[in-house]
């Protein structure tokens, strides 16, 4: 499909600088632009590409003024990044959607599949499972006994949803993710071995959640592991049994939350961060990349840093580390006194 600068500007409430009739049919990064492509520039460090890009249209912030001639047609908007994201959403919405049940799919007689669904090749929808209207299950997806997939949700190739788990509406779960595998529950016995503790709970994923590729979310020992509405989880994230992740929280790749931890709403968890079990992380907390959260923190906290040494030494070092500002002040005061004694 082709869109003119005039059409795009009308949809975004933007101002055209250049040829209003120029058309585009694809998107491109500004540094890789080509004729017929639409790009954007929101970060000033990419400004130099505006003057050399081959893209036909570039979306820029309304406040930006060029310092050199620009060959492309500009569309000035209040928020270039946000508007470009909106256009990408519109582009995806216009793409034709697959529908129907592939002949190799296996749908149990007791399962219920809603209207306008796509059930791809070699998908299995097991006994008593429910798939809502307009859901898309790509090839090799498994939906276990009694599991529910909400309307408009997309499960990409290879997603596994274990028995009894609940996935809300308009969710997106990417390839290889596993929802509802057993929580890591074992109890040591008298022989020094470990006995498995049965995990009889489920996972509940609320509406509008996105989960990245190869992420795993464990079922609860009892009750439910819960991912609340609007949360966005990156690839390769591990979430343990009975965890609750609050609404609109974001988690970057390779981060992990141990069992029974509670993470509040609107939190930001950086890549490779770790949160220990049985603690509470308050709303709007920011956890930096590779940081370790080892105790409960109040809402609005900002956590950063971790290191690994012998446990006993770590406790002693940590006790000193927490008092470093006071120690620094004491050292400065002592230095002043020494300097004064030297001057006498």
Secondary structure, DSSP 8 states (H G I E B T S, - for coil): --EEHHHHHHHHT-EEES-TT-EE-EE--GGG--TTEEEEE-SGGGHHHHTT---SEEEEETT---SS---SEEEEES-HHHHHHHHHHHHHHHS----EE-TT-EE-TT-EE-TT-EE-TT-EE-TT-EE-TT-EE-TT-EE-TT-EE-TT-EE-TT-EE-TT-EE-TT-EE-TT-EEEE----EEE-TTS-EEE-----EEEE-TT-EE-TT-EEE--SSSEEEE-TT-EE-TT-EE-TT-EE-TT-EE-TT-EE-TT-EE-TT-EE-TT-EE-TT-EE-TT-EE-TT-EE-S-B-TT-EE-------HHHHHHHHHHHHTHHHHHHHHHHHHHHHHHHHH-
